[in-house]
Protein backbone atom coordinates (compact mmCIF):
# COMPACT_ATOMS: atom_id res chain seq x y z
CA UNK A 1 0.00 0.00 0.00
CA UNK A 2 1.43 3.35 -1.05
CA UNK A 3 -0.84 5.44 1.17
CA UNK A 4 -0.40 5.79 4.90
CA UNK A 5 -3.18 4.08 6.85
CA UNK A 6 -3.88 4.12 10.54
CA UNK A 7 -6.47 2.59 12.84
CA UNK A 8 -8.85 4.43 15.14
CA UNK A 9 -11.68 3.56 17.51
CA UNK A 10 -14.82 5.35 18.59
CA UNK A 11 -17.88 4.54 20.66
CA UNK A 12 -21.25 4.70 18.91
CA UNK A 13 -24.48 3.64 20.61
CA UNK A 14 -22.40 1.85 23.27
CA UNK A 15 -20.52 -0.09 20.57
CA UNK A 16 -16.75 0.23 20.17
CA UNK A 17 -16.21 0.53 16.43
CA UNK A 18 -12.78 0.09 14.85
CA UNK A 19 -12.00 1.72 11.53
CA UNK A 20 -9.07 2.46 9.25
CA UNK A 21 -8.32 5.89 7.83
CA UNK A 22 -6.12 6.79 4.86
CA UNK A 23 -5.55 9.64 2.43
CA UNK A 24 -6.75 13.23 2.53
CA UNK A 25 -9.51 15.30 1.00
CA UNK A 26 -13.30 15.07 1.18
CA UNK A 27 -14.50 12.20 3.40
CA UNK A 28 -15.41 8.88 1.75
CA UNK A 29 -16.95 6.14 3.88
CA UNK A 30 -16.65 2.63 2.43
CA UNK A 31 -18.82 -0.27 3.61
CA UNK A 32 -17.45 -3.61 2.49
CA UNK A 33 -19.08 -6.81 1.27
CA UNK A 34 -19.72 -10.24 2.72
CA UNK A 35 -16.21 -11.60 2.32
CA UNK A 36 -14.05 -8.46 2.29
CA UNK A 37 -13.65 -8.11 6.05
CA UNK A 38 -11.26 -5.44 7.32
CA UNK A 39 -8.72 -6.11 4.59
CA UNK A 40 -7.02 -3.22 2.79
CA UNK A 41 -7.27 -3.67 -0.97
CA UNK A 42 -5.60 -1.83 -3.90
CA UNK A 43 -8.78 0.09 -4.69
CA UNK A 44 -8.76 1.60 -1.19
CA UNK A 45 -5.29 2.92 -1.86
CA UNK A 46 -6.37 4.26 -5.24
CA UNK A 47 -9.29 6.17 -3.77
CA UNK A 48 -7.16 7.47 -0.88
CA UNK A 49 -5.16 9.49 -3.41
CA UNK A 50 -8.11 11.88 -3.71
CA UNK A 51 -10.23 11.30 -0.59
CA UNK A 52 -9.96 10.76 3.14
CA UNK A 53 -11.12 7.16 3.14
CA UNK A 54 -12.69 5.60 6.21
CA UNK A 55 -13.09 1.84 6.33
CA UNK A 56 -15.00 0.56 9.38
CA UNK A 57 -15.16 -2.98 10.66
CA UNK A 58 -18.93 -3.21 10.91
CA UNK A 59 -20.38 -4.63 14.14
CA UNK A 60 -20.11 -8.41 14.01
CA UNK A 61 -17.70 -8.36 11.05
CA UNK A 62 -14.57 -9.34 12.96
CA UNK A 63 -13.17 -6.39 14.89
CA UNK A 64 -16.31 -4.93 16.50
CA UNK A 65 -18.94 -6.91 18.38
CA UNK A 66 -22.62 -6.44 17.47
CA UNK A 67 -24.90 -5.03 20.18
CA UNK A 68 -27.82 -7.21 21.33
CA UNK A 69 -30.37 -4.79 19.83
CA UNK A 70 -28.97 -5.00 16.29
CA UNK A 71 -30.92 -7.67 14.42
CA UNK A 72 -31.73 -6.11 11.02
CA UNK A 73 -30.10 -4.13 8.24
CA UNK A 74 -32.10 -1.03 9.12
CA UNK A 75 -30.58 -1.16 12.64
CA UNK A 76 -27.14 -1.20 11.00
CA UNK A 77 -28.11 1.68 8.68
CA UNK A 78 -29.17 3.88 11.59
CA UNK A 79 -26.01 2.89 13.47
CA UNK A 80 -23.80 4.03 10.59
CA UNK A 81 -25.71 7.32 10.32
CA UNK A 82 -24.93 7.81 14.01
CA UNK A 83 -21.27 7.03 13.21
CA UNK A 84 -21.24 9.81 10.58
CA UNK A 85 -22.73 12.23 13.06
CA UNK A 86 -20.34 11.18 15.83
CA UNK A 87 -17.29 11.83 13.66
CA UNK A 88 -18.78 15.06 12.27
CA UNK A 89 -18.28 13.86 8.69
CA UNK A 90 -21.27 15.64 7.17
CA UNK A 91 -21.57 15.78 4.27
CA UNK A 92 -19.87 12.47 3.41
CA UNK A 93 -19.74 10.36 0.25
CA UNK A 94 -20.79 6.72 0.67
CA UNK A 95 -19.43 3.75 -1.27
CA UNK A 96 -21.00 0.38 -0.56
CA UNK A 97 -20.09 -2.92 -2.21
CA UNK A 98 -22.26 -6.05 -2.09
CA UNK A 99 -23.86 -6.27 1.35
CA UNK A 100 -22.30 -2.90 2.20
CA UNK A 101 -24.13 -1.43 -0.78
CA UNK A 102 -27.42 -2.59 0.69
CA UNK A 103 -26.59 -0.87 3.97
CA UNK A 104 -25.63 2.35 2.13
CA UNK A 105 -28.90 2.33 0.19
CA UNK A 106 -30.85 1.94 3.43
CA UNK A 107 -28.90 4.86 4.90
CA UNK A 108 -29.61 7.05 1.87
CA UNK A 109 -33.38 6.52 1.86
CA UNK A 110 -33.49 7.52 5.54
CA UNK A 111 -31.25 10.55 5.51
CA UNK A 112 -30.23 13.10 2.88
CA UNK A 113 -28.58 15.97 4.75
CA UNK A 114 -25.65 13.88 5.99
CA UNK A 115 -24.67 12.70 2.50
CA UNK A 116 -22.75 14.32 -0.34
CA UNK A 117 -23.03 11.48 -2.86
CA UNK A 118 -23.61 7.73 -3.13
CA UNK A 119 -21.93 4.89 -5.03
CA UNK A 120 -23.41 1.39 -5.03
CA UNK A 121 -21.33 -1.48 -6.44
CA UNK A 122 -22.98 -4.85 -7.16
CA UNK A 123 -25.26 -4.20 -4.20
CA UNK A 124 -27.80 -6.53 -2.62
CA UNK A 125 -30.98 -5.26 -1.03
CA UNK A 126 -33.90 -5.12 -3.50
CA UNK A 127 -36.41 -7.52 -5.02
CA UNK A 128 -37.04 -7.10 -8.76
CA UNK A 129 -38.77 -10.36 -9.77
CA UNK A 130 -41.83 -12.34 -8.74
CA UNK A 131 -41.70 -13.86 -5.25
CA UNK A 132 -40.92 -17.33 -6.58
CA UNK A 133 -38.00 -16.14 -8.74
CA UNK A 134 -34.55 -15.99 -7.16
CA UNK A 135 -32.80 -12.66 -7.80
CA UNK A 136 -29.75 -13.27 -5.61
CA UNK A 137 -27.62 -16.42 -5.66
CA UNK A 138 -27.37 -18.12 -2.29
CA UNK A 139 -23.63 -17.65 -1.93
CA UNK A 140 -23.61 -19.26 1.51
CA UNK A 141 -24.46 -22.76 0.27
CA UNK A 142 -22.05 -22.78 -2.67
CA UNK A 143 -18.68 -24.50 -2.70
CA UNK A 144 -15.63 -22.34 -3.27
CA UNK A 145 -15.48 -23.53 -6.88
CA UNK A 146 -19.17 -22.83 -7.52
CA UNK A 147 -18.88 -19.34 -6.02
CA UNK A 148 -15.81 -18.64 -8.16
CA UNK A 149 -17.74 -19.46 -11.35
CA UNK A 150 -20.67 -17.20 -10.40
CA UNK A 151 -18.83 -14.30 -8.80
CA UNK A 152 -15.72 -13.86 -10.94
CA UNK A 153 -15.14 -13.08 -14.59
CA UNK A 154 -11.95 -15.12 -14.26
CA UNK A 155 -12.55 -17.89 -11.68
CA UNK A 156 -8.81 -18.59 -11.59
CA UNK A 157 -8.18 -15.44 -9.54
CA UNK A 158 -10.85 -16.26 -6.95
CA UNK A 159 -8.14 -17.74 -4.71
CA UNK A 160 -7.44 -14.23 -3.36
CA UNK A 161 -10.75 -14.30 -1.44
CA UNK A 162 -10.51 -15.44 2.17
CA UNK A 163 -13.68 -17.53 2.17
CA UNK A 164 -14.49 -21.00 3.53
CA UNK A 165 -13.07 -23.63 1.21
CA UNK A 166 -10.35 -21.39 -0.22
CA UNK A 167 -6.99 -23.15 -0.46
CA UNK A 168 -4.47 -22.28 2.24
CA UNK A 169 -6.98 -20.38 4.40
CA UNK A 170 -5.65 -19.90 7.93
CA UNK A 171 -7.71 -20.79 10.97
CA UNK A 172 -7.93 -17.12 12.01
CA UNK A 173 -9.14 -16.07 8.56
CA UNK A 174 -11.67 -18.91 8.51
CA UNK A 175 -13.08 -17.95 11.92
CA UNK A 176 -13.34 -14.28 10.90
CA UNK A 177 -15.10 -15.20 7.65
CA UNK A 178 -17.57 -17.44 9.49
CA UNK A 179 -18.20 -14.67 12.03
CA UNK A 180 -19.07 -12.22 9.23
CA UNK A 181 -21.39 -14.73 7.62
CA UNK A 182 -23.09 -15.45 10.93
CA UNK A 183 -23.78 -11.74 11.39
CA UNK A 184 -25.12 -11.35 7.85
CA UNK A 185 -27.39 -14.37 8.34
CA UNK A 186 -28.79 -12.69 11.44
CA UNK A 187 -29.31 -9.33 9.70
CA UNK A 188 -30.46 -10.38 6.24
CA UNK A 189 -31.67 -13.97 6.18
CA UNK A 190 -35.47 -13.63 6.00
CA UNK A 191 -36.11 -12.55 3.33
CA UNK A 192 -32.76 -13.49 1.84
CA UNK A 193 -30.51 -10.44 1.38
CA UNK A 194 -33.21 -7.92 0.47
CA UNK A 195 -35.80 -5.59 1.95
CA UNK A 196 -39.14 -5.93 0.10
CA UNK A 197 -39.83 -2.21 0.67
CA UNK A 198 -36.46 -0.84 -0.42
CA UNK A 199 -37.03 -0.74 -4.19
CA UNK A 200 -39.98 1.63 -3.81
CA UNK A 201 -38.13 3.75 -1.24
CA UNK A 202 -35.13 4.34 -3.53
CA UNK A 203 -37.05 7.20 -5.16
CA UNK A 204 -36.40 9.18 -1.96
CA UNK A 205 -32.68 9.41 -2.75
CA UNK A 206 -31.81 12.90 -3.96
CA UNK A 207 -28.02 12.94 -3.69
CA UNK A 208 -25.88 12.29 -6.82
CA UNK A 209 -25.71 8.52 -7.24
CA UNK A 210 -23.62 6.13 -9.31
CA UNK A 211 -24.46 2.43 -9.63
CA UNK A 212 -21.44 0.35 -10.70
CA UNK A 213 -21.75 -3.27 -11.84
CA UNK A 214 -19.43 -6.00 -13.04
CA UNK A 215 -20.56 -7.17 -16.49
CA UNK A 216 -19.99 -10.82 -15.59
CA UNK A 217 -21.74 -10.76 -12.20
CA UNK A 218 -23.91 -13.86 -11.87
CA UNK A 219 -24.55 -13.43 -8.13
CA UNK A 220 -26.71 -10.35 -8.76
CA UNK A 221 -27.23 -9.88 -12.47
CA UNK A 222 -26.63 -6.85 -14.65
CA UNK A 223 -30.41 -6.40 -14.95
CA UNK A 224 -30.63 -6.33 -11.16
CA UNK A 225 -28.10 -3.48 -11.17
CA UNK A 226 -29.99 -1.58 -13.86
CA UNK A 227 -33.20 -1.94 -11.83
CA UNK A 228 -31.36 -0.40 -8.86
CA UNK A 229 -30.25 2.54 -11.00
CA UNK A 230 -33.62 3.12 -12.65
CA UNK A 231 -35.27 3.42 -9.23
CA UNK A 232 -32.95 6.26 -8.10
CA UNK A 233 -33.84 9.59 -9.74
CA UNK A 234 -31.04 11.12 -11.81
CA UNK A 235 -28.59 8.31 -11.06
CA UNK A 236 -25.86 7.03 -13.39
CA UNK A 237 -25.01 3.46 -14.35
CA UNK A 238 -21.50 2.23 -15.14
CA UNK A 239 -20.45 -1.29 -16.10
CA UNK A 240 -16.98 -2.68 -15.50
CA UNK A 241 -15.85 -5.08 -18.23
CA UNK A 242 -13.97 -8.29 -17.46
CA UNK A 243 -15.31 -8.25 -13.91
CA UNK A 244 -17.89 -10.19 -11.93
CA UNK A 245 -19.37 -9.54 -8.49
CA UNK A 246 -16.12 -7.99 -7.26
CA UNK A 247 -15.17 -5.38 -9.91
CA UNK A 248 -13.12 -3.52 -7.30
CA UNK A 249 -10.94 -6.64 -6.98
CA UNK A 250 -10.80 -7.83 -10.60
CA UNK A 251 -10.44 -4.40 -12.24
CA UNK A 252 -9.34 -2.06 -9.42
CA UNK A 253 -7.88 0.65 -11.67
CA UNK A 254 -11.02 0.95 -13.82
CA UNK A 255 -13.19 0.81 -10.71
CA UNK A 256 -11.23 3.59 -8.99
CA UNK A 257 -11.29 5.71 -12.14
CA UNK A 258 -15.08 5.40 -12.45
CA UNK A 259 -15.74 6.16 -8.78
CA UNK A 260 -13.22 9.00 -8.51
CA UNK A 261 -14.41 10.64 -11.74
CA UNK A 262 -17.97 10.55 -10.51
CA UNK A 263 -17.22 11.88 -7.04
CA UNK A 264 -14.82 14.57 -8.25
CA UNK A 265 -16.47 15.67 -11.49
CA UNK A 266 -20.10 14.54 -11.26
CA UNK A 267 -19.79 11.75 -13.78
CA UNK A 268 -18.95 13.91 -16.80
CA UNK A 269 -16.39 11.40 -18.01
CA UNK A 270 -18.67 8.34 -17.74
CA UNK A 271 -18.96 6.65 -21.11
CA UNK A 272 -21.84 7.90 -23.23
CA UNK A 273 -23.83 4.68 -23.61
CA UNK A 274 -24.45 4.19 -19.90
CA UNK A 275 -27.92 4.88 -18.53
CA UNK A 276 -29.04 7.83 -16.45
CA UNK A 277 -32.12 7.59 -14.26
CA UNK A 278 -35.15 9.67 -15.13
Secondary structure, 3 states (H helix, E strand, C coil): CCCCEEEEEEEECCEEEEEEEECCCEEEEEECCCCCCCCCCHHHHHHCCCEEEEEECCECCCCECCCCCCCCHHHHHHHHHHHHHHCCCCCEEEEEECHHHHHHHHHHHHCCCCEEEEEEECCCECCCCCCCCCCECCCCCCCHHHHHHHHCCCHHHHHHCCCCCCCCCCHHHHHHHHHHHHHHHHHHCCCCCECCCHHHHHHHCCCEEEEEEECCCCCECHHHHHHHHHCCCCCEEEEECCCCCCHHHHCHHHHHHHHHHHHHHCCCCCCCCCCECC
